[in-house]
């Protein structure tokens, strides 16, 4: 009788599907990740333990909000936008802060001025009328900010649509020449 019970137990063990060490590890890792984010949310009311940095801080701004981050208030970060993408350039405060040589870019989407060199009249997101080469220049500047080790994208600026009957900005006579 003991042998029949032992045989039944052995047959039951053989019939039960065996899980591999890898699948058990993945199940365990899934539970750890789940508890990590759940614990984060329960403790800090944030899924990322309150982290607000390069990979989690994507916001939407309107132009009026963006102007608040022009570097004139040292307690606030410095933001600039190019072609709708907003970047935090606070670490370059010497360049973009008040009195800096690129302060005119802070707090606005000045995509046109990046390629025309007109820092008085072309501080606008309006890229109508630009040449293909100038549009490539804007793409180059976006790539510069995307790949920069100190600056990072923090969001998008939502512009009102430009009316179809609005005039294209006039060519600038006070443009600053491009560096070679």
Wavefront OBJ file of the C-alpha trace (Angstrom):
o trace
v 0.000 0.000 0.000
v 2.839 2.361 0.750
v 4.308 1.661 -2.626
v 1.038 2.505 -4.422
v 0.831 5.824 -2.568
v 4.443 6.585 -3.422
v 3.749 5.715 -7.056
v 0.670 8.013 -7.095
v 2.683 10.902 -5.662
v 5.430 10.271 -8.189
v 2.894 10.239 -11.042
v 1.284 13.462 -9.782
v 4.673 15.156 -9.648
v 5.452 14.016 -13.175
v 2.075 15.255 -14.482
v 2.440 18.737 -12.972
v 4.030 21.188 -15.427
v 7.504 22.152 -14.385
v 8.492 25.794 -14.592
v 11.973 26.679 -15.590
v 14.283 28.784 -13.486
v 14.098 31.515 -16.131
v 10.303 31.756 -16.037
v 10.345 31.796 -12.229
v 12.915 34.583 -12.357
v 10.793 36.611 -14.782
v 7.713 36.168 -12.633
v 9.676 37.277 -9.581
v 11.114 40.288 -11.439
v 7.619 41.283 -12.588
v 6.380 41.249 -8.988
v 9.373 43.287 -7.813
v 8.777 45.930 -10.507
v 5.064 46.024 -9.706
v 5.717 46.536 -5.988
v 8.412 49.130 -6.749
v 6.064 51.380 -8.719
v 3.074 50.720 -6.476
v 5.154 51.569 -3.415
v 6.392 54.706 -5.134
v 2.859 55.836 -5.873
v 1.594 55.063 -2.361
v 4.471 56.870 -0.646
v 5.182 59.830 -2.935
v 2.023 60.018 -5.115
v 4.352 59.704 -8.088
v 5.094 56.566 -10.090
v 8.794 57.501 -10.209
v 9.556 58.257 -6.539
v 9.230 61.991 -7.183
v 11.962 62.013 -9.828
v 11.469 64.868 -12.302
v 14.301 64.813 -14.756
v 15.293 64.261 -18.319
v 13.170 61.167 -18.928
v 9.987 61.921 -17.011
v 9.390 65.649 -17.224
v 7.389 66.187 -20.422
v 4.934 69.086 -20.158
v 2.833 71.244 -22.430
v 3.187 75.027 -22.399
v 1.453 77.957 -24.023
v 3.611 80.902 -25.145
v 2.515 83.035 -22.169
v 3.691 80.348 -19.746
v 6.977 79.921 -21.576
v 7.742 83.652 -21.176
v 7.829 83.162 -17.393
v 11.028 81.125 -17.818
v 13.136 83.699 -19.636
v 15.948 83.866 -17.092
v 14.927 87.180 -15.544
v 13.906 85.459 -12.278
v 16.901 83.605 -10.790
v 14.553 81.375 -8.772
v 13.032 79.882 -11.938
v 14.618 77.623 -14.543
v 15.436 78.941 -18.016
v 13.538 77.434 -20.930
v 13.735 78.007 -24.651
v 11.784 76.514 -27.502
v 12.643 75.733 -31.062
v 10.043 74.560 -33.536
v 7.642 73.614 -30.737
v 10.081 71.644 -28.551
v 10.870 73.168 -25.130
v 14.313 72.672 -23.582
v 15.630 73.382 -20.092
v 18.838 75.389 -20.552
v 19.225 76.457 -16.920
v 22.719 74.955 -16.731
v 23.706 77.376 -19.488
v 22.498 80.348 -17.474
v 25.580 82.365 -18.402
v 24.505 82.181 -22.032
v 20.718 82.240 -21.739
v 20.147 84.133 -18.486
v 19.668 87.863 -18.102
v 22.625 89.636 -19.690
v 23.738 86.503 -21.554
v 24.541 86.687 -25.235
v 21.675 84.277 -26.096
v 19.125 85.707 -23.653
v 16.856 86.665 -26.561
v 16.130 82.938 -27.122
v 15.007 82.346 -23.520
v 11.297 82.115 -22.845
v 10.203 82.058 -26.502
v 10.002 79.792 -29.510
v 12.367 81.650 -31.824
v 12.854 79.007 -34.518
v 13.021 81.612 -37.298
v 15.748 83.668 -35.586
v 18.021 80.617 -35.288
v 18.468 80.554 -39.058
v 17.918 84.167 -40.098
v 20.154 85.738 -37.454
v 17.590 88.486 -36.896
v 17.212 88.687 -33.142
v 14.923 91.710 -33.131
v 12.110 90.920 -35.571
v 12.300 87.153 -36.076
v 11.837 85.860 -32.532
v 8.899 83.781 -33.728
v 7.957 80.178 -34.413
v 6.669 81.145 -37.870
v 8.795 79.235 -40.384
v 6.715 80.101 -43.461
v 8.795 81.412 -46.328
v 12.069 79.871 -45.174
v 14.227 78.034 -47.685
v 14.871 74.301 -47.546
v 18.405 75.069 -46.347
v 17.061 77.230 -43.512
v 14.610 74.514 -42.458
v 17.552 72.092 -42.331
v 19.285 74.656 -40.114
v 16.362 74.569 -37.671
v 16.554 70.763 -37.650
v 20.278 71.070 -36.908
v 19.617 73.310 -33.905
v 16.943 70.945 -32.586
v 19.447 68.112 -32.862
v 21.983 70.246 -30.991
v 19.654 70.682 -28.024
v 18.450 67.063 -28.152
v 22.015 65.745 -27.944
v 23.486 68.321 -25.579
v 24.820 66.893 -22.332
v 23.583 69.811 -20.196
v 20.216 70.598 -21.781
v 17.204 68.359 -22.087
v 13.765 68.437 -23.609
v 11.023 69.085 -21.097
v 7.955 69.462 -23.269
v 6.166 71.123 -26.134
v 4.786 74.591 -26.648
v 1.319 74.816 -28.172
v 0.989 77.727 -30.569
v -2.188 79.143 -31.999
v -2.424 78.285 -35.692
v -1.031 81.020 -37.920
v -3.859 82.533 -39.979
v -3.545 81.855 -43.701
v -3.857 85.561 -44.504
v -1.149 86.587 -42.011
v 1.849 88.126 -43.747
v 5.104 86.192 -43.846
v 7.748 87.946 -41.711
v 9.775 90.379 -43.796
v 13.444 89.680 -44.483
v 15.669 91.097 -41.811
v 18.181 93.836 -42.519
v 19.778 93.717 -39.064
v 20.703 90.049 -39.198
v 23.793 88.903 -37.387
v 26.077 86.888 -39.642
v 26.460 83.160 -39.115
v 29.714 81.870 -37.662
v 31.723 79.729 -40.079
l 1 2 3 4 5 6 7 8 9 10 11 12 13 14 15 16 17 18 19 20 21 22 23 24 25 26 27 28 29 30 31 32 33 34 35 36 37 38 39 40 41 42 43 44 45 46 47 48 49 50 51 52 53 54 55 56 57 58 59 60 61 62 63 64 65 66 67 68 69 70 71 72 73 74 75 76 77 78 79 80 81 82 83 84 85 86 87 88 89 90 91 92 93 94 95 96 97 98 99 100 101 102 103 104 105 106 107 108 109 110 111 112 113 114 115 116 117 118 119 120 121 122 123 124 125 126 127 128 129 130 131 132 133 134 135 136 137 138 139 140 141 142 143 144 145 146 147 148 149 150 151 152 153 154 155 156 157 158 159 160 161 162 163 164 165 166 167 168 169 170 171 172 173 174 175 176 177 178 179 180
